Amino acid sequence: MKIWVDADACPLVVKEVLFRAAERLQIPCTLVANQWIRTPPSKVIRAIQVEAGFDVADNRIVQECSAGDLVITADIPLAAGVVAKKAFALNPRGEFYTPESIGNRLMMRNLMTELRETGQVQSYTAGYGPKDKQAFSNQLDRFLARHWKKPEERETDPSDS
């Protein structure tokens, strides 16, 4: 399992939570963005800078992630792409996108985009606060407790010997 982060719009406090978890458990964590992203010196944390352009970082994450990986994103189309690959998608506010919920989330996102573009509604995103960080941290901890196995606990292929 690897952790992938849609880093362009990911709050700094979420990145810090992820850095601590990745280091503590030695989980590979990759931040993908179309700008340079600062990461702490680490064997398990890295950043990939992609070209500027619409959905370039998102497409890279979908291309690189595998079933069972965890992707951190607030981008619903990206979440749909990774869920289709049987990866897990968690937004920075602590909500998982699931195969059961992603279709409705996409439809609602598309409807709201259309309403904003026609001026029928105004866009408003609530600020990211301590409750959001706590919800994210709690979901991340529960997920890692269920899905992460230390290297020495993983099943090994007998042909590897």
DSSP file (Angstrom, degrees, kcal/mol; ACC not computed):
  #  RESIDUE AA STRUCTURE BP1 BP2  ACC     N-H-->O    O-->H-N    N-H-->O    O-->H-N    TCO  KAPPA ALPHA  PHI   PSI    X-CA   Y-CA   Z-CA
    1    1 A M              0   0    0      0, 0.0     2,-0.3     0, 0.0    68,-0.1   0.000 360.0 360.0 360.0 140.4    0.0    0.0    0.0
    2    2 A K        -     0   0    0     64,-0.2    68,-2.7    25,-0.1     2,-0.5  -0.912 360.0-129.3-127.5 158.1    1.1    3.5   -0.8
    3    3 A I  E     -ab  29  70A   0     25,-2.9    27,-2.9    -2,-0.3     2,-0.4  -0.945  21.7-168.2-108.2 129.5   -0.4    6.9    0.0
    4    4 A W  E     -ab  30  71A   0     66,-3.0    68,-2.9    -2,-0.5     2,-0.5  -0.946   4.8-158.0-116.0 138.0   -0.9    9.4   -2.8
    5    5 A V  E     -ab  31  72A   0     25,-2.6    27,-2.9    -2,-0.4     2,-1.6  -0.970  20.3-143.6-124.2 124.3   -1.7   13.0   -2.2
    6    6 A D  E >   +a   32   0A   0     66,-2.7     3,-0.5    -2,-0.5     4,-0.3  -0.687  36.1 179.7 -76.7  89.7   -3.3   15.5   -4.6
    7    7 A A  T 3   +     0   0    0     25,-1.9     3,-0.3    -2,-1.6    26,-0.2   0.590  53.1  83.0 -84.7 -13.7   -1.0   18.1   -3.1
    8    8 A D  T 3  S+     0   0    0     24,-0.6    -1,-0.2     1,-0.2    25,-0.1   0.907 113.5  15.4 -58.0 -42.6   -2.0   21.3   -5.1
    9    9 A A  S <  S+     0   0    0     -3,-0.5    -1,-0.2     2,-0.1    -2,-0.2   0.273  93.7 124.7-116.0  10.3   -4.9   22.1   -2.8
   10   10 A C        -     0   0    0     -4,-0.3     5,-0.1    -3,-0.3    -5,-0.0  -0.562  67.5-111.6 -75.4 128.5   -4.2   19.8    0.2
   11   11 A P    >>  -     0   0    0      0, 0.0     4,-1.9     0, 0.0     3,-0.7  -0.278  19.5-124.1 -59.5 144.1   -4.1   21.8    3.4
   12   12 A L  H 3> S+     0   0    0      1,-0.2     4,-2.4     2,-0.2     5,-0.2   0.867 110.5  57.7 -56.4 -40.3   -0.7   22.0    5.1
   13   13 A V  H 3> S+     0   0    0      1,-0.2     4,-1.9     2,-0.2    -1,-0.2   0.847 105.3  51.1 -64.3 -31.6   -2.0   20.5    8.3
   14   14 A V  H <> S+     0   0    0     -3,-0.7     4,-2.5     2,-0.2    -1,-0.2   0.915 108.9  50.9 -69.0 -43.3   -3.2   17.4    6.4
   15   15 A K  H  X S+     0   0    0     -4,-1.9     4,-2.8     1,-0.2    -2,-0.2   0.911 109.1  51.7 -59.3 -41.4    0.2   17.1    4.8
   16   16 A E  H  X S+     0   0    0     -4,-2.4     4,-2.1     2,-0.2    -1,-0.2   0.902 109.3  49.2 -63.9 -40.9    1.8   17.3    8.3
   17   17 A V  H  X S+     0   0    0     -4,-1.9     4,-2.2     1,-0.2    -1,-0.2   0.924 113.1  48.1 -61.4 -44.3   -0.5   14.6    9.6
   18   18 A L  H  X S+     0   0    0     -4,-2.5     4,-3.0     2,-0.2     5,-0.2   0.894 108.6  53.5 -64.8 -40.9    0.4   12.4    6.6
   19   19 A F  H  X S+     0   0    0     -4,-2.8     4,-2.3     1,-0.2     5,-0.2   0.922 110.5  47.2 -60.5 -43.8    4.2   13.0    7.0
   20   20 A R  H  X S+     0   0    0     -4,-2.1     4,-2.7     2,-0.2    -2,-0.2   0.928 114.6  46.0 -64.5 -44.0    4.0   11.9   10.7
   21   21 A A  H  X S+     0   0    0     -4,-2.2     4,-2.5     2,-0.2     5,-0.2   0.924 112.4  50.5 -64.7 -44.5    2.0    8.8    9.8
   22   22 A A  H  X>S+     0   0    0     -4,-3.0     5,-1.5     1,-0.2     4,-1.4   0.918 115.0  43.2 -60.9 -44.0    4.2    7.9    6.9
   23   23 A E  H  <5S+     0   0    0     -4,-2.3    -2,-0.2    -5,-0.2    -1,-0.2   0.928 113.7  50.5 -67.3 -45.6    7.4    8.2    9.0
   24   24 A R  H  <5S+     0   0    0     -4,-2.7    -2,-0.2     1,-0.2    -1,-0.2   0.896 125.7  26.4 -61.1 -42.0    5.9    6.4   12.0
   25   25 A L  H  <5S-     0   0    0     -4,-2.5    -1,-0.2    -5,-0.2    -2,-0.2   0.471 103.2-123.1-102.2  -3.8    4.7    3.4   10.0
   26   26 A Q  T  <5 +     0   0    0     -4,-1.4    -3,-0.2    -5,-0.2    -4,-0.1   0.936  52.4 161.6  58.7  48.9    7.2    3.6    7.1
   27   27 A I      < -     0   0    0     -5,-1.5    -1,-0.2    -6,-0.2     2,-0.2  -0.870  46.2-112.3 -98.5 127.9    4.5    3.9    4.5
   28   28 A P        -     0   0    0      0, 0.0   -25,-2.9     0, 0.0     2,-0.4  -0.430  38.9-173.1 -60.0 128.1    5.5    5.3    1.1
   29   29 A C  E     -ac   3  45A   0     15,-3.3    17,-2.3   -27,-0.2     2,-0.5  -0.989   5.3-172.0-130.8 121.9    3.8    8.6    0.7
   30   30 A T  E     -ac   4  46A   0    -27,-2.9   -25,-2.6    -2,-0.4     2,-0.5  -0.964   9.6-156.4-121.4 125.8    4.0   10.6   -2.6
   31   31 A L  E     -ac   5  47A   0     15,-2.6    17,-3.2    -2,-0.5     2,-0.5  -0.861  11.2-163.4 -97.7 131.1    2.7   14.1   -3.1
   32   32 A V  E     +ac   6  48A   0    -27,-2.9   -25,-1.9    -2,-0.5   -24,-0.6  -0.967  23.4 143.4-119.5 128.2    1.8   15.0   -6.7
   33   33 A A  E     - c   0  49A   0     15,-2.3    17,-2.8    -2,-0.5     4,-0.1  -0.973  55.9-121.6-155.1 163.3    1.4   18.7   -7.7
   34   34 A N  S    S+     0   0    0     -2,-0.3     2,-0.3    15,-0.2    15,-0.1   0.224  98.9  54.0 -95.7  15.5    2.1   21.0  -10.6
   35   35 A Q  S    S-     0   0    0     13,-0.2     2,-0.2    16,-0.1    15,-0.1  -0.919 104.2 -80.1-136.6 165.0    4.2   23.2   -8.4
   36   36 A W        -     0   0    0     -2,-0.3     2,-0.5    13,-0.1    -2,-0.1  -0.478  45.8-160.6 -67.9 133.3    7.2   22.4   -6.2
   37   37 A I        -     0   0    0     -2,-0.2     2,-0.4    -6,-0.1    -6,-0.1  -0.971  13.4-131.0-120.1 129.2    6.1   20.9   -2.9
   38   38 A R        +     0   0    0     -2,-0.5    -2,-0.0     9,-0.0     0, 0.0  -0.629  29.9 177.9 -78.6 131.2    8.4   21.0    0.2
   39   39 A T        -     0   0    0     -2,-0.4     3,-0.1     6,-0.1     8,-0.1  -0.944  32.2-104.4-128.9 153.8    8.7   17.6    1.9
   40   40 A P        -     0   0    0      0, 0.0     2,-0.3     0, 0.0     5,-0.1  -0.399  50.1 -87.6 -71.8 155.1   10.7   16.6    4.9
   41   41 A P  S    S+     0   0    0      0, 0.0     2,-0.3     0, 0.0     5,-0.1  -0.484  73.4 143.1 -62.1 126.9   13.9   14.6    4.4
   42   42 A S        -     0   0    0      3,-0.3   -19,-0.0    -2,-0.3    -3,-0.0  -0.988  59.9-134.4-165.1 151.5   12.7   11.0    4.4
   43   43 A K  S    S+     0   0    0     -2,-0.3    -1,-0.1     1,-0.1   -20,-0.0   0.674 111.1  37.6 -81.5 -19.0   13.1    7.6    2.8
   44   44 A V  S    S+     0   0    0    -16,-0.1   -15,-3.3    -3,-0.1     2,-0.5   0.533 103.0  74.7-112.0  -8.7    9.4    7.2    2.5
   45   45 A I  E     +c   29   0A   0    -17,-0.2    -3,-0.3    -5,-0.1     2,-0.3  -0.913  54.3 156.4-111.6 129.4    8.1   10.7    1.5
   46   46 A R  E     -c   30   0A   0    -17,-2.3   -15,-2.6    -2,-0.5     2,-0.4  -0.956  28.1-139.3-144.3 164.5    8.6   12.1   -1.9
   47   47 A A  E     -c   31   0A   0     -2,-0.3     2,-0.5   -17,-0.2   -15,-0.2  -0.968   6.3-157.9-126.1 143.2    7.1   14.7   -4.2
   48   48 A I  E     -c   32   0A   0    -17,-3.2   -15,-2.3    -2,-0.4     2,-0.6  -0.985   7.4-155.6-119.0 123.6    6.5   14.6   -7.9
   49   49 A Q  E     -c   33   0A   0     -2,-0.5   -15,-0.2   -17,-0.2     2,-0.2  -0.888  16.3-169.8 -99.1 122.5    6.1   17.9   -9.8
   50   50 A V        -     0   0    0    -17,-2.8     7,-0.1    -2,-0.6     3,-0.1  -0.594  33.1 -79.5-103.9 168.6    4.1   17.5  -13.0
   51   51 A E        -     0   0    0     -2,-0.2    -1,-0.2     1,-0.1     6,-0.1  -0.256  53.6 -98.9 -61.1 152.9    3.6   19.9  -15.9
   52   52 A A  S    S+     0   0    0      4,-0.1     2,-0.2   -18,-0.1    -1,-0.1  -0.459  72.7 104.3 -68.2 147.9    1.1   22.7  -15.4
   53   53 A G  S >  S-     0   0    0     -2,-0.1     3,-1.4    -3,-0.1     4,-0.4  -0.690  75.4 -55.6 150.3 158.6   -2.2   21.9  -17.0
   54   54 A F  T 3  S-     0   0    0      1,-0.3    -2,-0.0    -2,-0.2     0, 0.0  -0.399 116.4 -15.2 -62.6 120.9   -5.8   20.9  -16.3
   55   55 A D  T 3> S+     0   0    0     -2,-0.2     4,-2.8     1,-0.1    -1,-0.3   0.596  91.6 131.1  63.5  15.9   -5.9   17.6  -14.4
   56   56 A V  H <> S+     0   0    0     -3,-1.4     4,-1.9     2,-0.2     5,-0.1   0.946  77.5  42.3 -63.8 -46.8   -2.3   16.7  -15.1
   57   57 A A  H  > S+     0   0    0     -4,-0.4     4,-2.1     2,-0.2    -1,-0.2   0.917 115.3  50.8 -65.2 -42.2   -1.6   15.9  -11.4
   58   58 A D  H  > S+     0   0    0      1,-0.2     4,-2.4     2,-0.2     5,-0.2   0.930 109.8  49.6 -60.5 -46.3   -4.9   14.0  -11.1
   59   59 A N  H  X S+     0   0    0     -4,-2.8     4,-2.4     1,-0.2    -1,-0.2   0.874 109.0  53.0 -62.0 -37.1   -4.2   11.9  -14.2
   60   60 A R  H  X S+     0   0    0     -4,-1.9     4,-2.5    -5,-0.2    -1,-0.2   0.906 109.0  49.1 -65.3 -41.3   -0.8   11.0  -12.9
   61   61 A I  H  X S+     0   0    0     -4,-2.1     4,-2.7     2,-0.2    -2,-0.2   0.935 112.0  47.8 -64.4 -45.7   -2.2    9.9   -9.6
   62   62 A V  H  < S+     0   0    0     -4,-2.4    -2,-0.2     1,-0.2    -1,-0.2   0.908 114.1  48.3 -61.3 -40.9   -4.8    7.7  -11.3
   63   63 A Q  H  < S+     0   0    0     -4,-2.4    -1,-0.2    -5,-0.2    -2,-0.2   0.902 118.7  38.3 -64.4 -42.1   -2.1    6.3  -13.6
   64   64 A E  H  < S+     0   0    0     -4,-2.5    -2,-0.2    -5,-0.2    -1,-0.2   0.776  95.5  91.6 -85.9 -28.8    0.3    5.5  -10.7
   65   65 A C     <  -     0   0    0     -4,-2.7     2,-0.3    -5,-0.2    22,-0.1  -0.270  57.2-157.6 -73.1 157.6   -2.0    4.3   -7.9
   66   66 A S    >   -     0   0    0    -64,-0.1     3,-2.2     1,-0.1   -64,-0.2  -0.821  36.0 -70.5-126.3 165.7   -2.9    0.6   -7.5
   67   67 A A  T 3  S+     0   0    0     -2,-0.3    20,-0.3     1,-0.3    19,-0.2  -0.319 121.8  25.1 -54.3 134.9   -5.7   -1.3   -5.8
   68   68 A G  T 3  S+     0   0    0     18,-2.0    -1,-0.3     1,-0.3    19,-0.2   0.231  92.5 124.6  91.7 -14.7   -5.4   -0.9   -2.1
   69   69 A D    <   -     0   0    0     -3,-2.2    19,-3.3   -68,-0.1     2,-0.5  -0.320  59.0-126.4 -71.7 162.3   -3.6    2.4   -2.2
   70   70 A L  E     -bd   3  88A   0    -68,-2.7   -66,-3.0    17,-0.2     2,-0.5  -0.958  21.0-165.7-113.2 127.2   -4.9    5.4   -0.3
   71   71 A V  E     -bd   4  89A   0     17,-3.0    19,-2.7    -2,-0.5     2,-0.7  -0.956   8.6-151.6-115.2 128.9   -5.4    8.7   -2.2
   72   72 A I  E     +bd   5  90A   0    -68,-2.9   -66,-2.7    -2,-0.5     2,-0.3  -0.888  40.0 132.9-100.9 116.3   -6.0   11.9   -0.3
   73   73 A T        -     0   0    0     17,-1.8   -66,-0.1    -2,-0.7    -2,-0.1  -0.989  51.4-157.3-160.5 150.4   -8.0   14.4   -2.4
   74   74 A A  S    S+     0   0    0     -2,-0.3     2,-0.7    17,-0.2    17,-0.1   0.363  71.3 107.1-102.7  -1.8  -11.0   16.7   -2.3
   75   75 A D     >  -     0   0    0      1,-0.2     4,-2.5   -69,-0.1     5,-0.2  -0.694  56.9-161.1 -83.7 112.7  -11.3   16.4   -6.1
   76   76 A I  H  > S+     0   0    0     -2,-0.7     4,-2.5     1,-0.2     5,-0.2   0.898  88.2  50.7 -67.5 -43.2  -14.4   14.2   -6.8
   77   77 A P  H  > S+     0   0    0      0, 0.0     4,-1.9     0, 0.0    -1,-0.2   0.907 112.5  48.7 -61.2 -37.8  -13.5   13.2  -10.4
   78   78 A L  H  > S+     0   0    0      2,-0.2     4,-2.2     1,-0.2     5,-0.2   0.934 110.2  51.4 -63.1 -45.0  -10.1   12.2   -9.2
   79   79 A A  H  X S+     0   0    0     -4,-2.5     4,-2.6     1,-0.2     5,-0.2   0.901 107.9  52.7 -58.5 -40.7  -11.7   10.2   -6.4
   80   80 A A  H  X S+     0   0    0     -4,-2.5     4,-2.0     1,-0.2    -1,-0.2   0.904 108.4  51.2 -61.9 -40.9  -14.0    8.5   -8.9
   81   81 A G  H  X S+     0   0    0     -4,-1.9     4,-0.7     1,-0.2    -1,-0.2   0.891 113.8  42.3 -64.2 -40.6  -10.9    7.5  -11.0
   82   82 A V  H  <>S+     0   0    0     -4,-2.2     5,-2.6     2,-0.2     3,-0.4   0.859 111.7  53.8 -78.3 -33.6   -9.1    5.9   -8.1
   83   83 A V  H ><5S+     0   0    0     -4,-2.6     3,-1.8     1,-0.2    -2,-0.2   0.884 104.1  57.4 -64.5 -36.9  -12.2    4.2   -6.6
   84   84 A A  H 3<5S+     0   0    0     -4,-2.0    -1,-0.2     1,-0.3    -2,-0.2   0.792 104.5  52.2 -62.4 -27.0  -12.7    2.7  -10.1
   85   85 A K  T 3<5S-     0   0    0     -4,-0.7    -1,-0.3    -3,-0.4    -2,-0.2   0.304 122.9-109.0 -89.9   8.8   -9.2    1.2   -9.7
   86   86 A K  T < 5S+     0   0    0     -3,-1.8   -18,-2.0     1,-0.3    -3,-0.2   0.761  77.5 132.7  66.6  27.2  -10.2   -0.2   -6.3
   87   87 A A      < -     0   0    0     -5,-2.6     2,-0.4   -20,-0.3    -1,-0.3  -0.572  59.9-108.5 -93.5 169.1   -8.0    2.2   -4.4
   88   88 A F  E     -d   70   0A   0    -19,-3.3   -17,-3.0    -2,-0.2     2,-0.5  -0.802  26.1-158.5-101.1 142.3   -9.3    4.2   -1.4
   89   89 A A  E     +dE  71  97A   0      8,-0.7     8,-2.8    -2,-0.4     2,-0.4  -0.985  11.6 178.0-125.7 125.2  -10.1    7.9   -1.6
   90   90 A L  E     -dE  72  96A   0    -19,-2.7   -17,-1.8    -2,-0.5     6,-0.2  -0.987  19.1-140.7-126.4 130.3  -10.2   10.1    1.5
   91   91 A N    >   -     0   0    0      4,-2.8     3,-2.5    -2,-0.4     4,-0.3  -0.538  30.3-106.3 -89.5 162.5  -10.8   13.8    1.5
   92   92 A P  T 3  S+     0   0    0      0, 0.0    44,-0.3     0, 0.0    45,-0.1   0.593 118.1  61.9 -64.2  -8.9   -9.0   16.2    3.8
   93   93 A R  T 3  S-     0   0    0      2,-0.2    42,-0.1    42,-0.1   -19,-0.0   0.348 123.0-100.7 -97.2   5.7  -12.2   16.6    5.9
   94   94 A G  S <  S+     0   0    0     -3,-2.5     2,-0.5     1,-0.3    39,-0.0   0.673  78.0 132.4  91.6  18.0  -12.2   12.9    6.8
   95   95 A E        -     0   0    0     -4,-0.3    -4,-2.8    44,-0.0     2,-0.3  -0.900  46.2-141.8-107.9 128.8  -14.8   11.6    4.4
   96   96 A F  E     -E   90   0A   0     -2,-0.5     2,-0.5    -6,-0.2    -6,-0.2  -0.653   8.4-139.3 -83.4 141.3  -14.2    8.5    2.3
   97   97 A Y  E     -E   89   0A   0     -8,-2.8    -8,-0.7    -2,-0.3     3,-0.0  -0.888  30.1-171.4 -93.9 129.9  -15.4    8.3   -1.2
   98   98 A T     >  -     0   0    0     -2,-0.5     4,-2.5   -10,-0.1     3,-0.3  -0.765  39.9-106.8-120.8 164.6  -16.8    4.8   -1.8
   99   99 A P  T  4 S+     0   0    0      0, 0.0     4,-0.5     0, 0.0    -1,-0.1   0.841 122.7  50.4 -57.7 -30.9  -18.0    2.9   -4.8
  100  100 A E  T  4 S+     0   0    0      1,-0.2     4,-0.3     2,-0.1    -3,-0.0   0.809 119.3  33.5 -76.7 -30.1  -21.6    3.3   -3.4
  101  101 A S  T  > S+     0   0    0     -3,-0.3     4,-2.2     1,-0.1     5,-0.2   0.676  97.0  79.7-100.3 -19.0  -21.3    7.1   -2.9
  102  102 A I  H  X S+     0   0    0     -4,-2.5     4,-2.5     1,-0.2     5,-0.2   0.849  89.0  55.5 -66.6 -34.8  -19.1    8.3   -5.7
  103  103 A G  H  > S+     0   0    0     -4,-0.5     4,-2.3     2,-0.2    -1,-0.2   0.935 111.6  43.6 -61.4 -46.6  -21.8    8.3   -8.4
  104  104 A N  H  > S+     0   0    0     -4,-0.3     4,-2.6     2,-0.2     5,-0.2   0.885 112.5  53.2 -65.7 -38.4  -24.0   10.6   -6.4
  105  105 A R  H  X S+     0   0    0     -4,-2.2     4,-2.4     2,-0.2    -2,-0.2   0.904 109.9  48.3 -63.8 -40.4  -21.1   12.8   -5.4
  106  106 A L  H  X S+     0   0    0     -4,-2.5     4,-2.7     2,-0.2    -2,-0.2   0.923 111.5  49.4 -64.5 -44.4  -20.2   13.2   -9.1
  107  107 A M  H  X S+     0   0    0     -4,-2.3     4,-2.4     1,-0.2    -2,-0.2   0.926 113.2  46.5 -61.4 -44.2  -23.7   14.1  -10.1
  108  108 A M  H  X S+     0   0    0     -4,-2.6     4,-2.7     2,-0.2    -1,-0.2   0.899 112.1  51.0 -65.6 -40.4  -24.0   16.7   -7.3
  109  109 A R  H  X S+     0   0    0     -4,-2.4     4,-2.3    -5,-0.2    -2,-0.2   0.932 111.6  47.2 -61.5 -45.8  -20.6   18.2   -8.2
  110  110 A N  H  X S+     0   0    0     -4,-2.7     4,-2.2     2,-0.2    -2,-0.2   0.893 112.3  50.0 -64.4 -40.2  -21.6   18.5  -11.9
  111  111 A L  H  X S+     0   0    0     -4,-2.4     4,-2.6    -5,-0.2    -2,-0.2   0.937 112.0  47.2 -62.3 -47.0  -25.0   20.0  -11.0
  112  112 A M  H  X S+     0   0    0     -4,-2.7     4,-2.5     1,-0.2    -2,-0.2   0.875 110.1  53.3 -65.0 -36.5  -23.4   22.6   -8.7
  113  113 A T  H  X S+     0   0    0     -4,-2.3     4,-2.5    -5,-0.2    -1,-0.2   0.934 110.8  47.1 -61.4 -45.5  -20.7   23.4  -11.3
  114  114 A E  H  X S+     0   0    0     -4,-2.2     4,-1.7     1,-0.2     6,-0.2   0.910 112.1  49.6 -63.5 -42.6  -23.5   24.1  -13.8
  115  115 A L  H  <>S+     0   0    0     -4,-2.6     5,-2.2     1,-0.2     6,-1.1   0.888 112.4  47.7 -65.2 -38.5  -25.5   26.2  -11.4
  116  116 A R  H ><5S+     0   0    0     -4,-2.5     3,-1.2     1,-0.2    -2,-0.2   0.919 110.2  52.3 -66.4 -42.3  -22.4   28.3  -10.5
  117  117 A E  H 3<5S+     0   0    0     -4,-2.5    -1,-0.2     1,-0.3    -2,-0.2   0.808 111.5  46.2 -65.0 -29.6  -21.5   28.7  -14.2
  118  118 A T  T 3<5S-     0   0    0     -4,-1.7    -1,-0.3    -5,-0.2    -2,-0.2   0.423 115.0-116.7 -92.3   1.3  -25.0   30.0  -14.9
  119  119 A G  T < 5S+     0   0    0     -3,-1.2    -3,-0.2    -4,-0.3    -2,-0.1   0.618  80.0 123.8  77.9  13.0  -25.0   32.3  -11.9
  120  120 A Q  S   <S+     0   0    0     -5,-2.2     2,-0.3    -6,-0.2    -4,-0.2   0.767  78.5  18.3 -79.1 -24.9  -27.9   30.5  -10.2
  121  121 A V  S    S-     0   0    0     -6,-1.1     2,-0.3    -9,-0.1    -2,-0.2  -0.973  75.0-127.9-139.9 156.6  -25.8   29.9   -7.0
  122  122 A Q        -     0   0    0     -2,-0.3     2,-0.3    -3,-0.1    -6,-0.1  -0.798  28.2-116.3-103.0 149.7  -22.6   31.3   -5.5
  123  123 A S        +     0   0    0     -2,-0.3     2,-0.3    -7,-0.1   -10,-0.0  -0.627  35.3 171.2 -85.7 139.4  -19.8   29.1   -4.5
  124  124 A Y        -     0   0    0     -2,-0.3     2,-0.5     2,-0.0    -2,-0.0  -0.937  12.3-171.6-148.7 125.8  -18.7   28.9   -0.9
  125  125 A T        -     0   0    0     -2,-0.3     3,-0.1     3,-0.0    -2,-0.0  -0.978  27.3-125.9-117.2 123.2  -16.2   26.6    0.8
  126  126 A A        -     0   0    0     -2,-0.5     3,-0.0     1,-0.1    -2,-0.0  -0.329  35.0 -99.0 -64.1 146.8  -16.0   26.6    4.5
  127  127 A G        -     0   0    0      1,-0.1     2,-0.6    -2,-0.0    -1,-0.1  -0.200  37.8-104.2 -62.2 158.4  -12.5   27.2    6.0
  128  128 A Y        +     0   0    0     -3,-0.1    -1,-0.1     4,-0.1   -35,-0.0  -0.773  52.5 171.7 -89.0 121.5  -10.5   24.2    7.2
  129  129 A G     >  -     0   0    0     -2,-0.6     4,-2.1    -3,-0.0     3,-0.4  -0.581  48.6 -81.7-125.3-175.1  -10.5   24.1   10.9
  130  130 A P  H  > S+     0   0    0      0, 0.0     4,-2.4     0, 0.0     5,-0.2   0.831 123.8  55.4 -58.6 -35.9   -9.5   22.0   13.9
  131  131 A K  H  > S+     0   0    0      2,-0.2     4,-2.4     1,-0.2     5,-0.2   0.888 107.9  49.9 -65.8 -37.2  -12.6   19.8   13.7
  132  132 A D  H  > S+     0   0    0     -3,-0.4     4,-2.6     2,-0.2    -1,-0.2   0.929 111.0  48.6 -65.1 -45.1  -11.8   19.0   10.0
  133  133 A K  H  X S+     0   0    0     -4,-2.1     4,-2.9     1,-0.2    -2,-0.2   0.910 112.4  48.8 -61.1 -42.3   -8.2   18.1   11.0
  134  134 A Q  H  X S+     0   0    0     -4,-2.4     4,-2.6     2,-0.2    -1,-0.2   0.912 111.0  49.5 -65.1 -42.6   -9.4   15.8   13.8
  135  135 A A  H  X S+     0   0    0     -4,-2.4     4,-2.2     2,-0.2    -2,-0.2   0.915 113.8  46.6 -62.6 -42.7  -12.0   14.1   11.5
  136  136 A F  H  X S+     0   0    0     -4,-2.6     4,-2.8   -44,-0.3     5,-0.2   0.948 112.7  49.0 -63.6 -48.8   -9.2   13.5    9.0
  137  137 A S  H  X S+     0   0    0     -4,-2.9     4,-2.6     1,-0.2    -2,-0.2   0.900 111.5  49.9 -58.9 -42.7   -6.7   12.2   11.5
  138  138 A N  H  X S+     0   0    0     -4,-2.6     4,-2.4     2,-0.2    -1,-0.2   0.931 112.8  45.5 -63.5 -46.2   -9.3    9.9   13.1
  139  139 A Q  H  X S+     0   0    0     -4,-2.2     4,-2.7     2,-0.2    -2,-0.2   0.912 113.2  50.6 -64.3 -42.0  -10.3    8.4    9.7
  140  140 A L  H  X S+     0   0    0     -4,-2.8     4,-2.9     2,-0.2     5,-0.2   0.934 110.8  48.8 -61.1 -46.4   -6.6    8.0    8.7
  141  141 A D  H  X S+     0   0    0     -4,-2.6     4,-2.3    -5,-0.2    -2,-0.2   0.922 113.0  47.0 -60.3 -45.4   -5.7    6.3   11.9
  142  142 A R  H  X S+     0   0    0     -4,-2.4     4,-1.5     2,-0.2    -1,-0.2   0.917 113.4  49.2 -62.7 -42.8   -8.7    3.8   11.6
  143  143 A F  H  X S+     0   0    0     -4,-2.7     4,-2.6     1,-0.2     3,-0.3   0.946 112.6  46.2 -62.4 -48.7   -7.8    3.1    8.0
  144  144 A L  H  X S+     0   0    0     -4,-2.9     4,-2.2     1,-0.2    -1,-0.2   0.867 108.5  56.0 -64.9 -36.3   -4.1    2.5    8.7
  145  145 A A  H  < S+     0   0    0     -4,-2.3    -1,-0.2    -5,-0.2    -2,-0.2   0.859 116.5  37.5 -62.8 -34.0   -5.0    0.2   11.6
  146  146 A R  H  < S+     0   0    0     -4,-1.5    -2,-0.2    -3,-0.3    -1,-0.2   0.834 129.5  27.0 -83.9 -34.5   -7.1   -1.9    9.3
  147  147 A H  H  < S+     0   0    0     -4,-2.6     2,-0.5    -5,-0.2    -3,-0.2   0.665  96.5  85.6-110.8 -19.4   -5.1   -1.9    6.1
  148  148 A W     <  -     0   0    0     -4,-2.2     2,-0.4    -5,-0.3  -121,-0.0  -0.743  48.7-175.1 -95.1 129.5   -1.4   -1.3    6.9
  149  149 A K        -     0   0    0     -2,-0.5     5,-0.1  -148,-0.0    -3,-0.0  -0.968  30.6-114.1-117.5 136.5    0.8   -4.3    7.8
  150  150 A K    >>  -     0   0    0     -2,-0.4     3,-2.0     1,-0.1     4,-1.0  -0.314  35.6-107.5 -60.6 151.1    4.4   -3.8    8.8
  151  151 A P  G >4 S+     0   0    0      0, 0.0     3,-0.7     0, 0.0    -1,-0.1   0.863 121.1  52.9 -51.5 -39.2    6.8   -5.3    6.3
  152  152 A E  G 34 S+     0   0    0      1,-0.2     4,-0.1     4,-0.0    -2,-0.1   0.665 108.0  52.0 -73.9 -13.7    7.7   -8.2    8.6
  153  153 A E  G <4 S+     0   0    0     -3,-2.0    -1,-0.2     2,-0.1     2,-0.1   0.580  87.6 102.6 -94.6 -12.1    3.9   -9.0    9.0
  154  154 A R  S << S-     0   0    0     -4,-1.0     2,-0.2    -3,-0.7    -4,-0.0  -0.392  82.0-105.3 -73.3 147.9    3.1   -9.2    5.2
  155  155 A E        -     0   0    0     -2,-0.1     2,-0.4     1,-0.0    -1,-0.1  -0.490  37.5-146.1 -67.5 139.6    2.8  -12.5    3.5
  156  156 A T        -     0   0    0     -2,-0.2    -1,-0.0    -4,-0.1     5,-0.0  -0.834  15.9-113.4-109.9 150.2    5.8  -13.3    1.4
  157  157 A D    >   -     0   0    0     -2,-0.4     3,-2.5     1,-0.1     4,-0.4  -0.681  20.3-138.9 -78.7 124.9    5.8  -15.1   -1.9
  158  158 A P  G >  S+     0   0    0      0, 0.0     3,-1.1     0, 0.0    -1,-0.1   0.776 102.5  64.1 -58.3 -24.8    7.6  -18.5   -1.4
  159  159 A S  G 3  S+     0   0    0      1,-0.2    -2,-0.0     2,-0.1    -3,-0.0   0.649  88.6  70.0 -73.5 -12.3    9.3  -17.9   -4.8
  160  160 A D  G <         0   0    0     -3,-2.5    -1,-0.2     1,-0.2    -3,-0.0   0.704 360.0 360.0 -74.5 -18.7   11.0  -14.8   -3.3
  161  161 A S    <         0   0    0     -3,-1.1    -1,-0.2    -4,-0.4    -2,-0.1   0.492 360.0 360.0 -72.8 360.0   13.2  -17.1   -1.1
